[in-house]
Amino acid sequence: MNDPKTILIADDNEEIREIVRILLESENYQVLEAADGEEAVQQVAEHLEHIDLIILDIMMPVKSGFKACMDIRQQTSAPILFLTAKTQDSDKFMAFSAGSDDYMSKPFSYTELVYRVKALLRRYYVYRGKEKADAPLALIQLGDLSIHTDSHEVMMNDTAIILTDIEYKILLLMAQNRKKIFSAQNLYESVWEEPYFYSCNNTVMVHIRNLRKKTEVNPQEPKLIKTVWGKGYRID
């Protein structure tokens, strides 16, 4: 990743925005700011080709972080990190359901924030091959669903499906290992590349649910990503 990456920080607290901006600029990132959820959505629309990561607060005026996240997900699959004082499991569940990739609570460790930002960008660019030229052409066909691993596009018949980076990695991993049963721990450690804790099970479950919403005709009766009760998930 040689080019400076651009990060949008959306928080109605000006002091928090300043702290995060100074921290990120010290790591050579370019920073855009938004004071509310609606402004965050507008900034993404205005700088769509240049924003590489979005950091959102939850409690913001005009439009909440949850709603902003859902609106941003209609525009881009760039990673979204929630940085918020809300610490309940239900808040994390709603954040991941809205399409976020990661979640941090305030007060936060400066070192951990930088680590998470770098990890999200690494997954988004390096592991998706966005900075590799002349990637080999490859196509994985799963019924009416096709995964173009060269362009990282997922199509249902002729309709493009917008997946987050995490959703794409889960789908690709399982599609490349058909019939293999992946436990929540397998998926978390392979995709997030972090140690697994029991609480991570909910994170995996939410991403599987979101993936099914986007790829299944009837998410309540999935035909693609199947649950193997007591063991995990698989694609046949």
C-alpha positions as semicolon CSV with decimal commas, in nm:
position;residue;x (nm);y (nm);z (nm)
1;M;0,000;0,000;0,000
2;N;0,220;0,284;-0,128
3;D;-0,040;0,554;-0,191
4;P;-0,171;0,746;0,111
5;K;-0,504;0,604;0,223
6;T;-0,800;0,830;0,297
7;I;-1,007;0,771;0,610
8;L;-1,336;0,941;0,696
9;I;-1,405;0,998;1,066
10;A;-1,766;1,081;1,156
11;D;-1,836;1,193;1,513
12;D;-2,037;1,482;1,651
13;N;-1,768;1,538;1,918
14;E;-1,516;1,777;1,766
15;E;-1,250;1,684;2,023
16;I;-1,276;1,314;1,934
17;R;-1,248;1,396;1,565
18;E;-0,938;1,606;1,631
19;I;-0,772;1,332;1,839
20;V;-0,841;1,066;1,578
21;R;-0,736;1,295;1,293
22;I;-0,401;1,379;1,457
23;L;-0,344;1,011;1,538
24;L;-0,418;0,895;1,183
25;E;-0,225;1,176;1,018
26;S;0,078;1,078;1,227
27;E;0,050;0,740;1,049
28;N;0,046;0,919;0,710
29;Y;-0,325;0,872;0,642
30;Q;-0,531;1,144;0,481
31;V;-0,837;1,229;0,692
32;L;-1,181;1,364;0,610
33;E;-1,428;1,465;0,882
34;A;-1,804;1,466;0,928
35;A;-2,000;1,602;1,225
36;D;-2,311;1,389;1,178
37;G;-2,438;1,079;1,001
38;E;-2,590;1,261;0,707
39;E;-2,268;1,451;0,640
40;A;-2,080;1,120;0,654
41;V;-2,303;0,974;0,382
42;Q;-2,256;1,288;0,170
43;Q;-1,878;1,277;0,214
44;V;-1,867;0,917;0,096
45;A;-2,077;1,006;-0,210
46;E;-1,854;1,304;-0,289
47;H;-1,524;1,119;-0,241
48;L;-1,639;0,770;-0,334
49;E;-1,330;0,676;-0,536
50;H;-1,087;0,795;-0,270
51;I;-1,224;0,689;0,069
52;D;-1,058;0,369;0,187
53;L;-1,209;0,332;0,535
54;I;-1,488;0,491;0,740
55;I;-1,496;0,537;1,119
56;L;-1,844;0,602;1,259
57;D;-1,989;0,697;1,595
58;I;-2,337;0,561;1,676
59;M;-2,505;0,851;1,855
60;M;-2,492;1,134;1,603
61;P;-2,743;1,407;1,513
62;V;-2,945;1,420;1,190
63;K;-2,872;1,055;1,110
64;S;-2,747;0,786;1,348
65;G;-2,435;0,583;1,281
66;F;-2,646;0,274;1,220
67;K;-2,850;0,446;0,948
68;A;-2,541;0,612;0,802
69;C;-2,368;0,272;0,787
70;M;-2,659;0,118;0,595
71;D;-2,666;0,411;0,351
72;I;-2,289;0,399;0,301
73;R;-2,309;0,026;0,232
74;Q;-2,527;0,108;-0,069
75;Q;-2,233;0,303;-0,212
76;T;-1,915;0,116;-0,119
77;S;-1,773;-0,202;0,031
78;A;-1,487;-0,012;0,199
79;P;-1,439;-0,123;0,560
80;I;-1,645;0,049;0,830
81;L;-1,530;0,067;1,192
82;F;-1,765;0,180;1,469
83;L;-1,591;0,383;1,741
84;T;-1,850;0,449;2,008
85;A;-1,931;0,477;2,377
86;K;-2,212;0,224;2,330
87;T;-2,092;-0,106;2,472
88;Q;-2,396;-0,334;2,487
89;D;-2,394;-0,659;2,288
90;S;-2,716;-0,541;2,124
91;D;-2,534;-0,234;1,992
92;K;-2,259;-0,449;1,844
93;F;-2,521;-0,677;1,691
94;M;-2,695;-0,379;1,527
95;A;-2,363;-0,241;1,404
96;F;-2,265;-0,564;1,232
97;S;-2,619;-0,606;1,100
98;A;-2,594;-0,259;0,946
99;G;-2,284;-0,369;0,756
100;S;-1,985;-0,273;0,969
101;D;-1,660;-0,469;0,971
102;D;-1,532;-0,391;1,320
103;Y;-1,633;-0,231;1,649
104;M;-1,439;-0,045;1,920
105;S;-1,564;0,108;2,243
106;K;-1,473;0,446;2,390
107;P;-1,253;0,527;2,575
108;F;-1,016;0,363;2,332
109;S;-0,650;0,274;2,311
110;Y;-0,468;0,481;2,048
111;T;-0,242;0,185;1,973
112;E;-0,538;-0,050;1,927
113;L;-0,720;0,194;1,699
114;V;-0,417;0,220;1,472
115;Y;-0,380;-0,159;1,475
116;R;-0,744;-0,210;1,379
117;V;-0,729;0,049;1,104
118;K;-0,419;-0,112;0,954
119;A;-0,570;-0,460;0,982
120;L;-0,892;-0,353;0,808
121;L;-0,701;-0,183;0,528
122;R;-0,469;-0,481;0,487
123;R;-0,763;-0,718;0,450
124;Y;-0,940;-0,486;0,211
125;Y;-0,645;-0,425;-0,018
126;V;-0,385;-0,696;0,015
127;Y;-0,607;-0,999;0,067
128;R;-0,857;-0,890;-0,195
129;G;-0,572;-0,822;-0,433
130;K;-0,683;-0,467;-0,507
131;E;-0,324;-0,358;-0,554
132;K;-0,216;-0,651;-0,769
133;A;-0,206;-0,600;-1,143
134;D;-0,290;-0,868;-1,393
135;A;-0,456;-1,100;-1,140
136;P;-0,537;-1,436;-1,297
137;L;-0,891;-1,476;-1,424
138;A;-1,096;-1,714;-1,214
139;L;-1,464;-1,790;-1,182
140;I;-1,641;-1,992;-0,915
141;Q;-1,995;-2,090;-1,006
142;L;-2,246;-2,182;-0,734
143;G;-2,573;-2,237;-0,916
144;D;-2,696;-1,893;-1,025
145;L;-2,430;-1,725;-0,812
146;S;-2,090;-1,649;-0,966
147;I;-1,777;-1,525;-0,790
148;H;-1,526;-1,345;-1,012
149;T;-1,206;-1,371;-0,809
150;D;-1,011;-1,145;-1,046
151;S;-1,242;-0,846;-0,997
152;H;-1,393;-0,961;-0,663
153;E;-1,739;-0,921;-0,809
154;V;-2,026;-1,144;-0,704
155;M;-2,319;-1,181;-0,943
156;M;-2,661;-1,341;-0,911
157;N;-2,745;-1,416;-1,273
158;D;-2,671;-1,075;-1,429
159;T;-2,721;-0,870;-1,113
160;A;-2,423;-0,751;-0,909
161;I;-2,434;-0,819;-0,535
162;I;-2,254;-0,570;-0,311
163;L;-2,074;-0,750;-0,030
164;T;-1,860;-0,612;0,247
165;D;-1,499;-0,727;0,253
166;I;-1,574;-0,964;0,541
167;E;-1,878;-1,109;0,364
168;Y;-1,675;-1,161;0,046
169;K;-1,396;-1,337;0,234
170;I;-1,641;-1,569;0,411
171;L;-1,813;-1,656;0,084
172;L;-1,486;-1,707;-0,105
173;L;-1,333;-1,922;0,169
174;M;-1,633;-2,153;0,182
175;A;-1,674;-2,160;-0,196
176;Q;-1,311;-2,262;-0,239
177;N;-1,360;-2,542;0,015
178;R;-1,696;-2,685;-0,080
179;K;-1,844;-2,950;0,148
180;K;-1,600;-2,858;0,425
181;I;-1,772;-2,770;0,753
182;F;-1,647;-2,444;0,900
183;S;-1,707;-2,384;1,267
184;A;-1,754;-2,028;1,392
185;Q;-1,400;-2,047;1,525
186;N;-1,264;-2,165;1,187
187;L;-1,433;-1,877;1,008
188;Y;-1,337;-1,611;1,261
189;E;-0,971;-1,704;1,280
190;S;-0,944;-1,746;0,901
191;V;-1,131;-1,431;0,800
192;W;-1,070;-1,186;1,085
193;E;-0,723;-1,331;1,152
194;E;-0,762;-1,273;1,523
195;P;-0,787;-1,507;1,823
196;Y;-1,135;-1,649;1,871
197;F;-1,339;-1,595;2,186
198;Y;-1,686;-1,730;2,253
199;S;-1,841;-1,385;2,207
200;C;-1,709;-1,386;1,848
201;N;-1,972;-1,647;1,765
202;N;-2,239;-1,374;1,745
203;T;-2,020;-1,173;1,510
204;V;-1,988;-1,468;1,272
205;M;-2,360;-1,543;1,298
206;V;-2,455;-1,186;1,202
207;H;-2,225;-1,190;0,897
208;I;-2,362;-1,526;0,784
209;R;-2,715;-1,391;0,821
210;N;-2,629;-1,079;0,618
211;L;-2,460;-1,292;0,353
212;R;-2,768;-1,512;0,324
213;K;-2,991;-1,206;0,284
214;K;-2,785;-1,105;-0,018
215;T;-2,729;-1,445;-0,181
216;E;-3,032;-1,658;-0,098
217;V;-3,375;-1,650;-0,261
218;N;-3,523;-1,739;0,078
219;P;-3,275;-1,663;0,360
220;Q;-3,496;-1,855;0,604
221;E;-3,441;-2,172;0,400
222;P;-3,085;-2,131;0,269
223;K;-2,979;-2,341;-0,028
224;L;-2,626;-2,205;-0,061
225;I;-2,478;-2,159;0,287
226;K;-2,613;-2,441;0,495
227;T;-2,606;-2,479;0,871
228;V;-2,471;-2,805;1,007
229;W;-2,627;-2,805;1,351
230;G;-2,376;-2,818;1,633
231;K;-2,083;-2,799;1,392
232;G;-2,095;-2,490;1,173
233;Y;-2,159;-2,395;0,810
234;R;-2,079;-2,532;0,466
235;I;-2,137;-2,481;0,095
236;D;-2,210;-2,802;-0,096
